């Protein structure tokens, strides 16, 4: 029996037994209506609700919702597309609540610019619109989340990942451009894929090769070979204003945005791994050789430094000895100069002292001479005045006194015997005569006369 038939039966008059079952029938009818017309909206979902009257709307609020015997299906607000190791390509349908509403796939094989392929593991999370108009447009276009994942999000994920790989070489990626790769991937997922043009460019190597074919040139050989190589560059196509042209992501026109985009792992092919290992070994060998060269250079510099230190020490010691000898010689020279200066100054002082003494003696002699001249002049004038009478008298008196004294102390015998009368016998007369003779002799010696000048 259909639900419509049950409703018609409820409108007919009931018999007495039926009246007792009426409340139970009403409760059953209400329970059936609630089960067919009410659902509970879970958080994190957007619901596409269609009623029996043909109306539809989006429900994003949490709680019980009424859809009047219509239909509804759940869309997760955020959908995830990821490629991981060990996963099989699978879509989780979102018609029932509690599903992951995401797409899993194995690692995507991509090709770098230098023709190196790798298995990329990435994750992109999309956010769908929750407004009524935008969500209904999305629901009308793709009908189910599985169609959206299969026809829009997964192809965009694969295309963008491969387009990002074509922007750089594998060596660039593994030489430090991983963050740039991740940034470009997220940028292109949000804003569209760059339109690029791959070009071959000839680049001259800065390393110049020289030959040794001409023996006459020795080490100054001529350069040969252009040492150029071909490199591939991917250049973005620009418009007239210089802005890169992009291929827009189709899902953005329905209000879908990229919440997060990450490259979680990148596994290159085995040949590239072997090449990178060889390159890494060569790089390690170069680093070791460089370190050894630096060590040898340091040893050489150390030896030079030691030699220079020894030479500097010897020079310092020689300089110290030289300075010491120079100082000693300079000291001796200064002492000699000081002694010579001292002797010179002493001689100068002595000379000046002698000169002073000479001048003093000369002055004293001059003084004595002057005094003597004065005394002589005085005496001379005195003598001229009285003919030196006083002096003469004094001399005469002194002479007479001396002779008188001598005469008084003479020893004369009492009796004198003489042969003749003319023989001296020492009488008084003879003594007086003798004294007179001596007096005359003294006066003669004194050169004066007893006469007084008039």
Secondary structure, 3 states (H helix, E strand, C coil): CCHHHHHHHHCCCCCHHHHHHHHHHHHHHHHHHHHHHEEEECCCEEEEEECCCCCEEEECCCEEEECCCCEEEEEECEEEEEECCCCCCEECCCCCCCCCCEEEECCEEEECCCCCEEEEEEEEEEECCCCHHHHHHHHHHHCCHHHHHHHHHHHHHHHHHHHHHCCCCHHHHHCCCHHHHHHHHHHHHHHCEECEEEEEEEEECCCCCECCCCHHHCCCCCECCCCEEEEEEEEECECCCCCECEECCHHHHHCCEEEEEEEEEEEECHHHHHHHHHHHHHHHHHHHHHHHHHHHHHHHHHHHHHHHHHHHHHHHHHHHHHHHHHHHHHHHHHHHHHHHHHHHHHHHHHHHHHHHHHHHHHHHHHHHHHHHHHHHHHHHHHHHHHCCHHHHHHHHHHHHHHHHHHHHCCCCCCCCCCCCCCCCCCCHHHHHHHHHHHHHHHHHHHCCCCCCCC
